[in-house]
Amino acid sequence: MHRRSWIKSSAATSAGILTSILLPHNLAVAGRPTKKWIIKPGNSMRFGLVTYQWGKDWALDTLLENCQQTKVQGVELRTTHAHGVEPELNKDQRKEVQQKFADAAVVLVGIGSNERYDNPDAAVVKQAIERTKQFIKLSHDVGGTGVKVKPDRFYDDIPHEKTIEQIGMALNELGSFGEGWGQQIRLEVHGQCAELPTIKAIMEIADHPNVAVCWNCNPQDLQGDGLEHNFNLVRDRFGATLHCREIDFPDYPNQELMQLLVKSDYAGWIMLEQGTVPANPVTELGRQNQLFYALLQQTQKDFLRDQQRESRKKSGRAI
């Protein structure tokens, strides 16, 4: 289905998008149809918001109200923004934040920090690591499950391999520390390190199982051998979050990405992180939420249809 088709039909289908969890499907097994219930691949994906630009000026109460209004289920809180969820909060304030999310029935997916570990100055890297540990404790205390970090760039006269190793070692330290607090370390594909072979090289150093990749829908995803190849380079290290552009963003192949996510049965959060702020971000956030589930439902339908055709071909019953 073309992108225009599912965008046009989303308004009509969005009301029933979340109601069909299990699908009855006749599978031909050795020529004998057997009725089974099949869980749709990708069914655990949920749509959320990163408060990078959309929501950056919303106080926490306003943010939660807007999530409820738009039916957005989860949030990654970017630090330094108007919500004020920072390491400087005391114990009671942290409990209050956690309670507000619980009362609103919105998931605090985690904290979006701006920490990075690329600097050739060891003291700067150490400071970034220690600050990240503060964010890890904060995320734990307010009910989050992880902290987003960045790689981030290369420096003149410093071999790329050295910077990659330095970033990877820092991530291993944080992965171990975060594990003790129940917090995943989510490496956003970002900056000069955004080429996926670079991220793969970093993750080969950062082999702690609590360190994960946060796909970021960058132009670099399409370089080299293309989206599917780059996706598969790091898919086995995906964490609980993926950052996306607007679902109908014309300059990124969201439909192809969704096909890859459904095919691999990704089970995390697809979180909107868009730099350009619309005139009415609340209305647009609600629309993006609908578009996401419309695209997910259509992609699941197409995937299962194709699987059925392949099954019939293999059993000698090609359509």
N, C-alpha and C positions, 0 to 999 in steps of 0.2 A: 504494500500500500504506500502511495506517495504521501509525503509529509502534509501537503495541503488537504488530503482526504481525511486524515485522522484529526487535523485541527478543526475542520468544518463540522465533523461529526461529534466532537467531544462534548458539546453542550447537551446533545441529546442522550449521550450514553453515560455521562458522569454519575448520574443518580444511582445507577446499578453497578458501578464499577467494582465496589468492594464487597459485593454480596456473594459472589461466586468463588468460593475457596476451593472446592473440590469439583472435578469434572468427571462425569461418567463417560467411559470410552471403551468401545469394543475392540479388543486386541485379538488378532488372529494368531493363535499359537498352534503350530503344526496342523494348520487347516481347520482348527476347531475354535470358533469365536468364544472368548471368555470375557464376561463383563467384569471390569475392575474400576475402582476409584483411583484416579491419578491426581496427585497434588501438582498444581501448575508450577513449573519452574519459574523462579524469580518471585514467587508469591510472598516472600518475606521482606521484599524491598519496601521501604517507606520514604515518603517525601518530607524534607525538612528545609530549614532556612539557616544559612550562615549570615550573621549580622555584620557582614563586611561593609556594605553600603546600604542595602535595603535593611532598615531597622537600626542603623548605627546611632540615630538620634532619639530612639525610643527608650524611655525609662523602662525598667523591668516590668512594671505593672502594665504599661501600654503594650509592650512587646507580647506579653502573655495574652492580653485581651485580643490583640490582632491575630495571633495564632489560633485562638479559639474561633474567632469570626471567620477565618479563612479555612478552617479545618486542617491547618498544618500541624503535624503531630510532634515535631521535634525541632530543637534549636541547637546550633553550635554558637556559643557566645564569643564574639571577638573581643579581645581585651582592649582597654583604653577607650571604650565607647560608653555611651550614655547609660547603659544598664548598670555600670558600676560594680561588676562582679570581678574583684581584683584580690590578689594575695593579701592586701592590707585589711580585708574584712576580718573582724574578730569572730570568735566561736559562735556567739549568738546570732550575728548577722549572717553567717554561713548557714546556720539552721533555718533562718528565716527565708533565705533564697530557696533552699531545698523544699521547704513547706509551700512556698508560692507555686513552684512548678507542680508539686503534687496536687494542690488544690485546683490548679488549672487543667490538670490531666494532660500536660505537655511534657515531653521527655527532654531533659537537659542532656543532650548527646555528649557534650564535652566543651572544653575550653579551646578557643582558637588563639594560640599565642603567636607572637611575632619573633620567637627565638630562633637563632640559626647558629651553625657551628663551623663556618667556613673561614673565619678570620685567621690569618697567619700568626697573630699575636695570641699566644697560649693563655695569657691572662684574660683576654676578651672571651675566649672560648669557655674558660672555666666559669666566668661570670654568667655566661649564657646558660651553661649547664645548671648552675645553682639556681638561677631564676626559673628555669624550667621545672626544677624539683619543687619550687614553691607553687607553681601552677598545677603540678600533679597533686599535691596535697589539697589545694583549693578545689580542684575538680572532684576529688574524693569527697570532700566535706559538703559540697553543694549538690551531690547526687549525680555527677557526670561519670563517664566511663573512659575518658581518654583526653589527651592533649595533642593538638595539632602543632607541628613544628615545621621548619623549612630547612633546605640543604645549605647554601643558597646560590653562591657565585664562585667564580675562579678569580685568581689574582695574578697580575703580571709577575713573571720570574718565579712563580711557584708551580711546579709540575702538577698537572691535573690529578695524577695518580696520588700524589701526596695529600691534596685537599680531599679527594674522595675517601682515602683511608682515614683521615682525621674526622670527617663527618661520620663515617661508619662507626668508628670507635666511640665517639660521643653518644651516638644513638644506642650502642650496646650498653653503655653505662646507664643511660636513662631508661632503657628497656628493663633492665634488672631492677632499678629503683622503682619504676612505675608498677612492675609486677607486684611488689610488696604492698602497693596501695590500690590494687585492682584497676589500674589505669593503663590503657593502651597508648603507645607512642605512635602518632600518625604523621608520617612524613609526607607533606604535601609536595607534589610534583611542581616545582616552582623555580623561577629565575633562570640563571645560566645553566643550572643543573636540570632543566626541565626535559632535556632529551632523554627518552626512555632507556637507551643503552647506558647513560650515565646513572640514572636511578637504579637500574639493575646492578651496576657495579657497586654502588653504595650499599645496596641491600645484601650483596654477597659478603661484604665486610660486616654489616649490621645484621648478623645472623641470629640475634636473640629473637625467639618466637613472639615476644611482646612488642616488637617493632614492626610496623605495618606501613604499606603505601596508601596514601590518599590520592587517588586519580583526580586530576584537576581540569580536564577538558581544555587543554592548551593547543595552540596551532602546531606545536612540536609533535603532538600525537600523530599527525598525518604525514610526517616526514619519513624519509627512507622507504621502507617496504610497506608503509601505510598503517592504518589504524589497527587492524586485526593483529598484525605482526607485533606492533608495539604493545598492544594490550596484553598479548600472551607472554611478553617478556617478563611482566611483573604480576600477572593475575594471581599467581599462587601466593603472593604476599599482600594481597588486598586486605585492608582492615575493615572496620565497621562504618567508615564514611567514604563517600565519593562526592567531590564538588562538581557541580554542573553549571552551565549557563542556562539562560531561559530555554525552555523546552522547544520553543519555536524559533530559536536563534538561528538565523540563516547561514551563518558562517562556520557551523560545526555540525557534523553528521550524527545528531542525537539518535536518529532512528537506527543507524548501524550500531552505535554504542549500546542501545537498549537490546538489540538482537544478541550482542556478545554477552551482555549481563544476564539475559534470560537463558541463553544456551548454557552458560556456566553456572546457573542457579545462584547468582549473587544474592546475599541475604542481608545486606546492610542498608545504610541510609544514603539516599540520593539527595544532596543538599544544595539548594540554589545559592550560588555565590556570583552575583553579577555586579559589575562596576557601575554601569549606567543606571541611574535611579529614575523610574517612571514618574509621571505627574501624580499618579495615585498609586503608591506602592501597595497599599492594602488590597485594593481591588485587583491589581495585577498579580499579587501573590496568590489570591484565591483562584484566579484564572490559571496560573501556572500549576497549581496543585491539581486542578481538573485535567489539564493537558497531560500531566505526568501519568496519572492513572489511566487515562484514555490510551496513551501510547503503550503503557505496560500491558493493558488488557489485549490490545490488538496484536502486540508482539507475541504474547503468550499463545493467542489463538493461532497465529500463523505458524509458530514453532511446532505446536502440537499437530496441526494439520500436516505439516511437512514430515513429521515423525511418523504419522499414520501412513502416509503415502510410501515412505521408505520401508515400513514394516510390511505393507502389502506387496511391494515389489520383491522383497526378500522371500516372501512366502509363495511367490508365483501368482499373486493376485493383483498385479499392477493395474491401476485405473486406466 
